[in-house]
């Protein structure tokens, strides 16, 4: 597949991509999105978390960006949770939710 794609796109540099490069990319992006190392470990089929931690060394986790939303009733809160937001706290009857960008 890799060689035929390199020929089709006329890009010989694609031949240097290894199967494990795709595994590293998948694990890194999954961890960046979820920040759940146990989920990544399960998805990758690793038996030891030390193996999975190798994939997270390429990430800069200091630049967290969040989308914040509020809900004033149960329907709004349900919609936010279904959209992947997590509940943070309640202030003056307004519930605060957040989700990573």
C-alpha positions, 0 to 999 in steps of 0.5 A: 500500500505504501509503495503504491501510494508513493508511486501514485502521488509521485512522492518517494518520501512516502516509502520511508514511513514505517508501520510503527510510525502510524502507531506512534501517530495514533497513540500520540494524537489519542493521548493529546485528545483524551489525556487518558493514558489508560485508554491509550494503553488499552487501544495500543494493546500494551501490557505495561504502562511504561511502553505507552508512556514512550508515546507521550514524550513528544507532547507539550502539555503546557498549552491547554486550550478549553472551550467553556459553556454554561447550562442553566437547566437539565436539557442544556446540561445533557446536551453539553455532556453528550457533546463531550463537555465535562462538568466543572462546578456550579456558580449562582445556579449556573453549571460550568462545563469545559472541553478541550479544543 
